[in-house]
Amino acid sequence: MKILPSDTYLGETSKAVLHEAVGNALNEWELVESTLAVIFGLLVESRSGGALRAYGTILNQKTRKEALETAAIEFFREKPDPMMADFYALFNAYGDTIKYRNNIAHGICYGQVSVGRTPTTWFLYPPQYNTNKRSGPNNRDSKYIYKAADILHCKDRFSQLAAEAIALETYLRETYPL
């Protein structure tokens, strides 16, 4: 999802609207993470919050995904379940969505100036120092440029993932009570 700035975006996004979109998207992402932590705890059949805390010490989301998959493999080893595919689909969707969360969490607001010196619209770009996301002369080429609508699209996807995760958490609790 790379959005290139053009005059058609002028006046569309204020800095406050962009900041609100970022906050809403990251809040939805944390709901996904929190629910996955609970799922992890259920998959390792923990009766305490220890599994959730251990899950939280895994800082890399790719490693969190691997921990969830490994726990699911072991949990379902002796009890094949028709919902297993849904768990793996959720874990894969989580893995596919991580980069958008990271872009939003680590982006910075830049204003586009078209008339005078006051920014007329704002976008979320990678910061100047992020050489993995910036290239070209003077690091001006960006791998992503999000306007508020793009971030809200991500928020909606994060909300969908959270709903799917909550449904699977409920299924685990009801089908395999500790």
FILO-65395 format. One line per 8 residues: number of its first residue (from 1); their letters; for each residue x negated, y, z of N, C-alpha, C. Coordinates in Angstrom, 3 decimals, padded with zeros to 6 digits. Example, Ala and Ser with C-alpha at 12.3 -4.5 7.8 and 13.67 -1.06 7.14 Angstrom:
<atoms>
1> AS> -013.190 -005.690 007.800 -012.300 -004.500 007.800 -013.200 -003.300 007.800 | -012.850 -002.250 007.080 -013.670 -001.060 007.140 -012.900 000.030 007.870
</atoms>
This chain:
<atoms>
1> MKILPSDT> -000.856 -001.156 000.000 000.000 000.000 000.000 -000.906 001.224 000.000 | -001.249 001.720 -001.165 -002.056 002.926 -001.255 -001.193 004.014 -001.866 | -001.043 005.086 -001.159 -000.235 006.202 -001.618 -001.180 007.340 -001.982 | -001.095 007.798 -003.200 -001.957 008.889 -003.638 -001.223 010.213 -003.494 | -001.917 011.218 -002.981 -001.237 012.503 -002.805 -000.878 013.126 -004.147 | 000.272 013.755 -004.211 000.672 014.497 -005.403 001.571 015.637 -004.957 | 001.837 016.544 -005.872 002.657 017.705 -005.529 004.078 017.307 -005.138 | 004.532 016.113 -005.510 005.888 015.704 -005.177 006.063 015.494 -003.683
9> YLGETSKA> 004.967 015.349 -002.937 005.060 015.119 -001.498 005.065 016.408 -000.685 | 004.823 017.536 -001.324 004.681 018.774 -000.578 005.914 019.069 000.259 | 005.666 019.464 001.490 006.741 019.828 002.390 007.467 018.642 003.002 | 007.097 017.418 002.649 007.849 016.256 003.119 007.521 015.875 004.547 | 006.273 015.975 004.944 005.867 015.440 006.234 005.141 016.503 007.052 | 005.715 016.825 008.201 005.015 017.715 009.116 004.098 016.873 009.993 | 003.184 017.526 010.666 002.271 016.815 011.566 003.050 016.134 012.685 | 004.058 016.802 013.234 004.854 016.226 014.315 005.609 014.983 013.846
17> VLHEAVGN> 006.155 015.023 012.646 006.878 013.873 012.099 005.914 012.711 011.891 | 004.730 013.012 011.402 003.719 011.968 011.196 003.313 011.344 012.534 | 003.065 012.180 013.535 002.706 011.667 014.865 003.820 010.801 015.450 | 005.065 011.234 015.287 006.191 010.443 015.797 006.273 009.095 015.084 | 006.069 009.089 013.782 006.100 007.832 013.025 004.999 006.883 013.500 | 003.805 007.417 013.743 002.695 006.600 014.243 003.062 005.996 015.593 | 003.581 006.808 016.498 003.954 006.319 017.819 005.023 005.243 017.749 | 006.023 005.446 016.917 007.087 004.452 016.786 006.561 003.142 016.202
25> ALNEWELV> 005.708 003.239 015.201 005.152 002.027 014.586 004.296 001.253 015.583 | 003.446 001.948 016.311 002.572 001.265 017.268 003.364 000.671 018.431 | 004.448 001.313 018.828 005.300 000.754 019.871 005.909 -000.572 019.405 | 006.388 -000.616 018.175 006.958 -001.858 017.640 005.894 -002.944 017.538 | 004.672 -002.548 017.163 003.594 -003.528 017.086 003.321 -004.131 018.465 | 003.329 -003.306 019.489 003.064 -003.822 020.837 004.165 -004.779 021.289 | 005.380 -004.577 020.812 006.448 -005.526 021.105 006.134 -006.878 020.458 | 005.614 -006.854 019.242 005.179 -008.093 018.581 004.102 -008.765 019.418
33> ESTLAVIF> 003.072 -008.006 019.784 001.958 -008.564 020.560 002.427 -009.136 021.900 | 003.293 -008.412 022.589 003.785 -008.864 023.891 004.569 -010.163 023.759 | 005.391 -010.242 022.734 006.189 -011.453 022.534 005.299 -012.621 022.130 | 004.295 -012.370 021.310 003.363 -013.449 020.945 002.585 -013.938 022.164 | 002.279 -013.044 023.083 001.604 -013.458 024.316 002.496 -014.411 025.108 | 003.785 -014.105 025.174 004.718 -014.987 025.883 004.813 -016.330 025.159 | 004.887 -016.295 023.839 004.927 -017.539 023.065 003.678 -018.364 023.337 | 002.532 -017.711 023.376 001.292 -018.420 023.686 001.405 -019.107 025.046
41> GLLVESRS> 001.896 -018.377 026.041 002.065 -018.950 027.374 002.987 -020.154 027.373 | 004.055 -020.084 026.587 004.978 -021.214 026.499 004.336 -022.398 025.777 | 003.560 -022.117 024.736 002.914 -023.196 023.984 001.844 -023.919 024.803 | 001.193 -023.203 025.709 000.193 -023.870 026.572 000.833 -024.341 027.871 | 002.162 -024.203 027.936 002.973 -024.705 029.053 002.511 -024.155 030.403 | 002.253 -022.854 030.412 001.825 -022.189 031.630 003.033 -021.719 032.433 | 003.001 -021.974 033.694 004.067 -021.516 034.583 003.719 -020.172 035.230 | 002.540 -019.672 034.950 002.119 -018.390 035.532 001.836 -017.395 034.410
49> GGALRAYG> 001.507 -016.201 034.807 001.134 -015.179 033.830 -000.310 -015.289 033.369 | -000.996 -016.317 033.846 -002.405 -016.471 033.495 -002.644 -016.597 031.999 | -001.783 -017.329 031.307 -001.961 -017.507 029.859 -001.788 -016.182 029.123 | -000.822 -015.386 029.575 -000.617 -014.082 028.945 -001.839 -013.198 029.142 | -002.379 -013.209 030.349 -003.563 -012.400 030.639 -004.753 -012.887 029.819 | -004.903 -014.213 029.703 -006.001 -014.759 028.900 -005.832 -014.370 027.435 | -004.602 -014.452 026.927 -004.312 -014.041 025.545 -004.716 -012.577 025.346 | -004.447 -011.754 026.341 -004.766 -010.335 026.259 -006.256 -010.031 026.244
57> TILNQKTR> -007.074 -010.971 026.700 -008.518 -010.736 026.663 -009.098 -010.986 025.274 | -008.316 -011.597 024.399 -008.757 -011.818 023.015 -008.538 -010.508 022.263 | -009.596 -009.815 021.942 -009.473 -008.480 021.367 -009.252 -008.488 019.861 | -009.705 -009.517 019.186 -009.595 -009.599 017.738 -008.277 -010.282 017.369 | -007.460 -009.623 016.551 -006.162 -010.197 016.213 -006.282 -011.479 015.392 | -007.326 -011.593 014.591 -007.527 -012.834 013.835 -007.741 -013.997 014.805 | -008.493 -013.753 015.850 -008.742 -014.783 016.851 -007.466 -015.079 017.637 | -006.641 -014.057 017.897 -005.353 -014.293 018.558 -004.480 -015.210 017.696
65> KEALETAA> -004.455 -014.949 016.401 -003.676 -015.789 015.489 -004.179 -017.228 015.546 | -005.486 -017.413 015.548 -006.068 -018.754 015.621 -005.705 -019.434 016.949 | -005.710 -018.691 018.039 -005.345 -019.251 019.344 -003.882 -019.699 019.334 | -003.005 -018.897 018.747 -001.593 -019.263 018.649 -001.419 -020.531 017.814 | -002.097 -020.587 016.672 -001.982 -021.760 015.803 -002.511 -023.017 016.489 | -003.633 -022.895 017.166 -004.216 -024.041 017.870 -003.297 -024.513 018.987 | -002.725 -023.575 019.732 -001.792 -023.942 020.800 -000.555 -024.625 020.216 | -000.061 -024.135 019.088 001.123 -024.738 018.460 000.819 -026.149 017.966
73> IEFFREKP> -000.341 -026.344 017.377 -000.729 -027.682 016.902 -000.703 -028.668 018.060 | -001.296 -028.280 019.157 -001.355 -029.177 020.314 000.032 -029.372 020.932 | 000.789 -028.294 021.057 002.112 -028.368 021.675 003.031 -029.314 020.900 | 003.016 -029.205 019.568 003.925 -029.990 018.738 003.350 -031.342 018.306 | 002.134 -031.672 018.759 001.478 -032.912 018.333 002.353 -034.145 018.569 | 002.912 -034.274 019.726 003.714 -035.451 020.076 005.218 -035.206 019.976 | 005.591 -034.011 019.562 007.027 -033.702 019.463 007.296 -032.865 018.213 | 007.271 -033.524 017.063 007.563 -032.775 015.828 008.912 -032.067 015.953
81> DPMMADFY> 008.953 -030.858 015.476 010.125 -030.017 015.663 010.475 -029.358 014.330 | 011.752 -029.255 014.005 012.140 -028.636 012.733 011.777 -027.143 012.658 | 011.499 -026.525 013.782 011.164 -025.093 013.801 009.661 -024.832 013.677 | 008.855 -025.878 013.603 007.397 -025.692 013.525 007.011 -024.759 012.378 | 007.626 -024.950 011.222 007.291 -024.121 010.054 007.576 -022.649 010.333 | 008.616 -022.373 011.114 008.932 -020.982 011.442 007.846 -020.350 012.307 | 007.271 -021.125 013.210 006.174 -020.609 014.034 004.977 -020.265 013.161 | 004.619 -021.155 012.251 003.472 -020.895 011.388 003.745 -019.733 010.439
89> ALFNAYGD> 004.977 -019.613 009.973 005.329 -018.470 009.126 005.177 -017.162 009.900 | 005.600 -017.166 011.166 005.440 -015.974 012.006 003.964 -015.648 012.201 | 003.156 -016.651 012.514 001.732 -016.417 012.734 001.063 -015.884 011.466 | 001.458 -016.418 010.304 000.887 -015.935 009.044 001.325 -014.508 008.741 | 002.594 -014.193 008.995 003.075 -012.824 008.788 002.341 -011.862 009.714 | 002.109 -012.292 010.942 001.332 -011.499 011.899 -000.061 -011.224 011.321 | -000.710 -012.265 010.835 -002.048 -012.106 010.262 -002.064 -011.187 009.051 | -001.023 -011.266 008.222 -000.944 -010.424 007.027 -000.666 -008.964 007.352
97> TIKYRNNI> -000.069 -008.706 008.506 000.376 -007.356 008.865 -000.649 -006.599 009.704 | -001.608 -007.305 010.237 -002.606 -006.697 011.131 -003.300 -005.494 010.499 | -003.650 -005.594 009.214 -004.413 -004.497 008.604 -003.617 -003.194 008.593 | -002.289 -003.290 008.454 -001.476 -002.077 008.461 -001.432 -001.465 009.862 | -001.327 -002.315 010.864 -001.381 -001.830 012.243 -002.697 -001.126 012.500 | -003.795 -001.751 012.069 -005.110 -001.160 012.296 -005.267 000.165 011.560 | -004.771 000.243 010.332 -004.831 001.501 009.597 -004.089 002.601 010.342 | -002.907 002.267 010.841 -002.097 003.257 011.554 -002.758 003.640 012.879
105> AHGICYGQ> -003.239 002.647 013.608 -003.830 002.915 014.923 -005.128 003.698 014.826 | -005.872 003.525 013.757 -007.189 004.152 013.648 -007.232 005.282 012.626 | -006.075 005.643 012.078 -006.029 006.740 011.119 -006.053 008.082 011.815 | -006.236 009.107 011.014 -006.258 010.472 011.533 -005.432 011.346 010.589 | -004.752 012.340 011.144 -003.915 013.232 010.344 -004.763 014.270 009.625 | -004.512 014.399 008.347 -005.119 015.460 007.554 -004.003 016.200 006.851 | -004.122 017.509 006.811 -003.129 018.319 006.127 -003.565 018.608 004.711 | -002.592 018.612 003.810 -002.853 018.964 002.424 -002.473 020.418 002.242
113> VSVGRTPT> -003.386 021.197 001.742 -003.148 022.625 001.561 -002.937 022.883 000.077 | -001.794 023.488 -000.254 -001.550 023.801 -001.658 -001.409 025.299 -001.886 | -000.911 026.026 -000.891 -000.740 027.469 -001.023 -001.281 028.110 000.240 | -002.186 029.047 000.086 -002.736 029.702 001.259 -003.613 028.750 002.059 | -003.621 028.927 003.377 -004.486 028.131 004.245 -003.702 027.215 005.189 | -002.395 027.274 005.182 -001.593 026.464 006.092 -001.251 025.137 005.421 | -001.533 024.003 006.086 -001.164 022.717 005.488 000.343 022.640 005.240 | 000.713 022.181 004.057 002.125 022.085 003.705 002.671 020.686 003.926
121> TWFLYPPQ> 001.821 019.713 003.966 002.246 018.346 004.277 001.073 017.602 004.892 | 001.390 016.553 005.638 000.375 015.817 006.375 000.393 014.343 005.980 | -000.793 013.750 005.981 -000.965 012.341 005.661 -001.867 011.703 006.700 | -001.787 010.398 006.795 -002.684 009.635 007.664 -003.744 008.985 006.783 | -004.996 009.316 007.046 -006.148 008.800 006.306 -007.086 008.111 007.294 | -008.015 007.319 006.767 -009.083 006.841 007.649 -009.982 008.025 008.016 | -010.557 008.014 009.202 -011.459 009.096 009.579 -012.724 009.082 008.719 | -013.382 010.228 008.637 -014.580 010.387 007.801 -015.667 009.353 008.095
129> YNTNKRSG> -015.835 008.985 009.356 -016.932 008.091 009.735 -016.670 006.630 009.360 | -015.446 006.286 008.993 -015.100 004.897 008.722 -015.523 004.499 007.310 | -016.754 004.033 007.194 -017.307 003.706 005.874 -016.645 002.486 005.249 | -015.967 001.652 006.038 -015.240 000.525 005.462 -013.975 000.970 004.734 | -013.456 002.120 005.123 -012.200 002.600 004.540 -012.371 003.858 003.686 | -013.592 004.410 003.660 -013.859 005.612 002.861 -015.022 005.334 001.935 | -014.988 005.905 000.746 -016.074 005.730 -000.210 -016.128 006.948 -001.121 | -016.939 006.853 -002.147 -017.054 007.936 -003.107 -017.930 009.055 -002.606
137> PNNRDSKY> -018.067 010.084 -003.427 -018.876 011.242 -003.024 -018.295 011.889 -001.769 | -019.149 012.083 -000.813 -018.751 012.709 000.458 -017.651 011.929 001.184 | -017.551 010.630 000.943 -016.540 009.776 001.591 -015.120 010.310 001.401 | -014.811 010.842 000.253 -013.491 011.430 000.018 -012.465 010.419 -000.494 | -012.905 009.329 -001.080 -011.971 008.317 -001.582 -011.545 007.418 -000.426 | -010.252 007.261 -000.286 -009.702 006.537 000.851 -009.030 005.251 000.384 | -009.147 004.191 001.193 -008.453 002.940 000.878 -006.978 003.016 001.240 | -006.587 003.981 002.032 -005.164 004.193 002.306 -004.909 005.650 002.602
145> IYKAADIL> -003.740 006.079 002.216 -003.227 007.412 002.517 -001.736 007.211 002.770 | -001.311 007.375 004.024 000.087 007.134 004.373 000.796 008.445 004.674 | 001.988 008.573 004.160 002.880 009.637 004.602 003.813 009.024 005.638 | 004.617 009.818 006.292 005.476 009.319 007.366 006.379 008.191 006.887 | 006.920 008.304 005.681 007.814 007.257 005.165 007.098 005.912 005.053 | 005.820 005.927 004.693 005.049 004.687 004.607 004.868 004.062 005.990 | 004.604 004.908 006.966 004.406 004.419 008.332 005.721 003.871 008.883 | 006.818 004.538 008.575 008.119 004.051 009.037 008.485 002.731 008.351
153> HCKDRFSQ> 008.048 002.537 007.123 008.233 001.246 006.456 007.479 000.155 007.227 | 006.250 000.458 007.638 005.481 -000.493 008.450 006.184 -000.747 009.772 | 006.691 000.305 010.400 007.421 000.155 011.675 008.593 -000.804 011.508 | 009.307 -000.666 010.405 010.444 -001.565 010.162 009.982 -003.012 010.015 | 008.860 -003.216 009.358 008.320 -004.578 009.231 007.870 -005.103 010.585 | 007.253 -004.251 011.391 006.852 -004.657 012.735 008.095 -005.031 013.561 | 009.165 -004.262 013.416 010.412 -004.555 014.138 010.975 -005.905 013.710 | 010.909 -006.185 012.428 011.379 -007.465 011.920 010.555 -008.613 012.497
161> LAAEAIAL> 009.233 -008.439 012.535 008.372 -009.467 013.134 008.696 -009.653 014.612 | 008.946 -008.560 015.312 009.287 -008.654 016.738 010.584 -009.435 016.921 | 011.571 -009.178 016.083 012.848 -009.897 016.185 012.653 -011.391 015.921 | 011.836 -011.708 014.930 011.555 -013.116 014.633 010.817 -013.775 015.801 | 009.869 -013.059 016.373 009.110 -013.602 017.506 010.015 -013.811 018.713 | 010.896 -012.865 018.990 011.815 -012.991 020.120 012.746 -014.190 019.917 | 013.217 -014.389 018.699 014.084 -015.544 018.420 013.334 -016.859 018.657 | 012.069 -016.915 018.255 011.291 -018.134 018.473 010.940 -018.322 019.947
169> ETYLRETY> 010.690 -017.232 020.642 010.455 -017.329 022.090 011.690 -017.908 022.777 | 012.856 -017.401 022.424 014.109 -017.893 023.000 014.294 -019.378 022.683 | 014.007 -019.751 021.457 014.116 -021.162 021.056 013.214 -022.044 021.917 | 011.967 -021.622 022.078 011.029 -022.405 022.907 011.540 -022.550 024.334 | 011.993 -021.451 024.921 012.479 -021.474 026.301 013.674 -022.422 026.467 | 014.579 -022.384 025.492 015.783 -023.209 025.606 015.536 -024.667 025.263 | 014.655 -024.930 024.313 014.429 -026.292 023.844 013.412 -027.042 024.711 | 012.432 -026.308 025.230 011.365 -026.932 026.019 011.174 -026.180 027.331
177> PL> 012.149 -026.229 028.226 011.996 -025.482 029.486 010.817 -026.028 030.301 | 010.111 -025.120 030.943 008.953 -025.530 031.764 009.420 -026.122 033.077
</atoms>
